[in-house]
Amino acid sequence: MTVDLIELFGLRSRELVAFTGGGGKTTLLLELSRQLANRGDGVVVTTTTKLGLDQTDGVEIVWSLDLFQVESALDGAGTVFVLSEGDDYKVRGYEPELVDELFVDSSAGFVLVEADGSRGRPLKAPADHEPVIPAAATVVVVVMGVDAVGRTIFEAAHRPGTAAALTGLGEQEPITPKAAAAILTHPQGGLKGIPAEARVVIALTKVAVGNRAAAAQIHDLVAQHRRVQRVVTIPLLDA
């Protein structure tokens, strides 16, 4: 991958970056962690929900919030998963308040947190208890796969009933660029639960030749929203 996510997201010297939405946010988060580590930054990766165990392959895990253990791992590895528990399939992180404390207390330049689940769907409309964004987040990246456009809400959206309600469409109707933008910028959609001081980045992923026009339409619609600082388009990534 040649896209410089650090520059694209406008990251500063120290950030708590939360990822929400659908469309490959875990892949995006992990790629950002690699780019930061390659630059020499200390990076902690965690989640306020769950991650697939396979996503931790090749990265040291600290099964504790003990600061000594976290700092020792950062000194040796550069990038560390900080997790609470797991099984053969999923791992869990910590409550958002504890992630806030980790960001404040650790020496990591960057804490990256997956704060939402989408079950692999490209578009997400949150339930009442979602997303789970730490209050100290400085940047929230709201992710959507542009491959959702043209598919029905029922097919492409996680929580399709909620997504339909946010757009006024039926669950069996196709997602248009206008509908996608409406979900991304709705206070009960993509902008839900974002701390007031956090910078908002909308990341449109899986952009390819066939959907560039749709991506451009969503970009132009979303960029008009006063709460959105950046709208970025990202090509199809390897999972």
N, C-alpha and C positions, 0 to 999 in steps of 0.2 A: 504493500500500500504506500502511495506517495503523498497522500493528503496529510499536511501538517495540522493535526488536530489542536495542538497547543496554540498555534497562531489563529486557526479558524475559529476557535471558541473565545479568543481574546483573553487567555488566562494570564494572570499576574503572578507575582512571586510566591504567593501562598494562598491556596484555595481549598474550600470544601465543595466538591462538585457532586451534585446529586443528579441521577439519571432517572427519568420517568417516561411513561408512554410505551410504545411498542415498536416493532420494526428493526430489531437488532441492537437494542441498547446495551446488552451485555457485551456483544462483540465490540461495540464502540468504546465502552468503558475499558475493556481489556487492552484494546489497541492504544488508547490514551495512556494507560498505565505503562505500557512498553515504551512509548515515545518519551514519557517523562523520565523513566528509569534510564533510558539510553542517553538522556541529556545529563544524568547525574543526580537527579532529584530523588529524595526519599519519598516513597509512595505507600500509603496504606489503602488497601481495598477491603470494603466490607459491604454489608447489606442490612437494611432494616426489614427485609422480607426473607426471601430464600434465593439461593443460587443452585444450579446444577453442580454436583460434585465434580464433574468432568471439566468445568470451567476453571478449577483451581490447579489443573495439571501443570507441573513445572514451576510452581510458585510456592514459596515457603508459607506454611500456615502457623499462626499462633492462636491456640485455642484458649485465649484469655485476654482480658483487658489489663493485665498486670503490666505497668509501664516499663519495668525493667526488661521483661521478656520482649515486649514490642520493640524497645530501643535496641536491644541486642540483635534481634532479627533484622532490623533496618540496617544496622552497621554491617551485617554480613551479606545481606541479599539485595538491598535497595528497594525491592517491592515485596510487600508482605500482605497476605490475607489475614485479617483479624476476625475470627469467627467464634461463635459460642458453642455450637454442637453440630452434629451431622450424622447421616447414615450412608448407605451405599448409593444413594441417589441425590439427596439434597443436603445442603448445608445452610445453617442459619447464622445471622449476624446478631445485632444488638438493637435495643430500643434507641430511638432517635436522640434522646437526652444523653445517652451514654456515648453515642457517636460525637455529639457536640463536645463532650468532655475530652474524648480522645483527640479531637482536632486541636483543642486548646492546649492540652498537656503534652502531646507528643512533639517530637522534633521533625516529623514528616512535613515536607513542603506541601504535600497534597494528600488529601483524604478523598477517595472516590467511593461513592456509595450508590448501589442500586436500590432505589427507593420505591419500586413499583414492579408488578408482575403483569405479563400479558399473554402467557401461555403460547408464545410463538406467533401471535397475531400481529399484523403490521400496524394496527390502529387500536388505541385504548381509550375507553371512557371509564373513569374511575368510579368505584362504589363509594358508599358513605365513609368507609374506613380507609380509603386510599386517596392519594399516595401517602407514603410515610416519610416525609422530608424532614431532616434535622433542621432545627431552628437556626443553627449557625451557618447553614449553607450560604456560600457566597455566589455560587453559580448553579442554576438548575437547567439542565439540558433536557428539553421535551422532545422525544424522538417519535417520528412517524415514518413508516415505510411507504414510499410513493406507489408501490405495487398494490396498495389497497384501492387505488382509484380504478373505477370500472367494475370492481367486484361488489357484491351485495354487502350491506351492513352485516347481515347475519353471517356471511362467510368470512369477512375480513376483520371484523371488530371483536375485541375482547369486551364482554358485557354489551352485546348488540342492542339490548333493550334500552340501556342508558344512552348509548351512542345515537340511536334513532330519536330518542326524546330530545336530545340536544340539537338535532338538525331539523326536526319536523318531518323527516322521511320515515317510510316504513322499513322494517327490517329486511324485506326482500327487494328493496330498491337499491340501485347502484350508487356507490359513493362517488360524488363529483368533487372537483377541486374546491368548489364553494363549500360543500358539506364538510370536507376535511379541514378546511381553514376554520370553519365555525366550531368544530370540536377542539381544535388546537388552541383557540383563543377564548373559549368559553370559561367563565369563572368556576363552573362545575365540571369542566373538561380538562384540557391541557394545562390551564393556569391554576387549577385547584391546589390549595395548600402550600403555595410558594411563599416563603418569607418575604416580607415587604422590601427588605434591603437586598435581596438576591437579584443578580442579573439573570435575565431569561434569554436562553438561546434555543431557538427552534431548529432541530436538525432533521432535515428531510433525507432519508436514507434510501438505498437501493435504486438510485437514479441511474437510468440506462437510456439508450437511444430511443426506445419506444415510449418512454414516459417523461421525457424532458419537458415537453410542452405543459403537461399537467403539473410537474414540479415548479415550473416558472409561474404558473397561475397561482398555485398555493403560496409560493414565495411572495408574490406581489400582494396578495390579500392579507397574509399574516404580518408582513412587514409594516403595514399601516397601523397596527395595534400599538398603543402608547406603552404597553407593559413589556413589549418585546424589544430587546436590545439588538439581537442579531438573528438572522435567518440564514442557515447554511445548507448547502446541498452536498451530499456525499455519495459517491458511486457505490455500486454493489460491492460488498466486502465478502471475503471468505469467512465462514463461520468458525 
